[in-house]
Amino acid sequence: MTIRTNPSLGIGLDTVIPADGSWLDVAGTVSPQYGDVSFDENGYKRVWVTSAAALVAGAKIAIDDNGNATLSDGGAYTAPLAVPAGGSFWSRAAAI
């Protein structure tokens, strides 16, 4: 289990939200926002993203300015877990 270093950003770093799900904070605002950044206990940068296509765990991805993740052999991030199409998750930088 990976902990958050900033618990105000919502769900845990090892959670995938399916396309039909959402995370709401107490004020009813969707949180985290796509592109939000956190760091895990090992120092890896994590970015909250969504993917139009299903991803396998460990897939290399690129992230655009809107928080959309796409498969990319040269991607600087990975999908740490399997993600269904339309799923949102905390991507992980490939290097610290």
Backbone hydrogen bonds, N-H to C=O, Kabsch-Sander energy under -0.5 kcal/mol:
donor,donor_aa,acceptor,acceptor_aa,energy
3,I,1,M,-0.5
5,T,39,F,-1.0
9,L,6,N,-1.9
10,G,7,P,-1.2
13,L,2,T,-0.6
15,T,12,G,-1.1
17,I,88,S,-2.6
21,G,18,P,-2.3
24,L,22,S,-0.5
25,D,29,T,-2.0
28,G,25,D,-2.1
31,S,23,W,-1.7
35,G,48,W,-3.0
36,D,33,Q,-2.3
38,S,46,R,-2.3
40,D,44,Y,-2.1
43,G,40,D,-2.0
46,R,38,S,-3.4
47,V,91,S,-1.1
48,W,36,D,-2.3
49,V,89,F,-2.7
50,T,67,G,-2.2
51,S,87,G,-2.0
52,A,69,A,-0.6
55,L,83,V,-2.7
58,G,79,A,-4.0
59,A,56,V,-2.1
61,I,77,Y,-3.0
62,A,70,T,-2.6
64,D,68,N,-2.0
67,G,64,D,-1.8
69,A,50,T,-3.4
69,A,67,G,-0.5
70,T,62,A,-2.2
72,S,60,K,-2.1
75,G,72,S,-1.9
77,Y,61,I,-1.8
78,T,92,R,-2.5
79,A,59,A,-1.9
83,V,55,L,-2.6
86,G,51,S,-3.1
87,G,84,P,-2.4
88,S,17,I,-2.7
89,F,49,V,-2.2
90,W,15,T,-0.5
91,S,47,V,-2.7
91,S,89,F,-0.9
92,R,78,T,-2.3
93,A,45,K,-2.7
94,A,76,A,-2.8
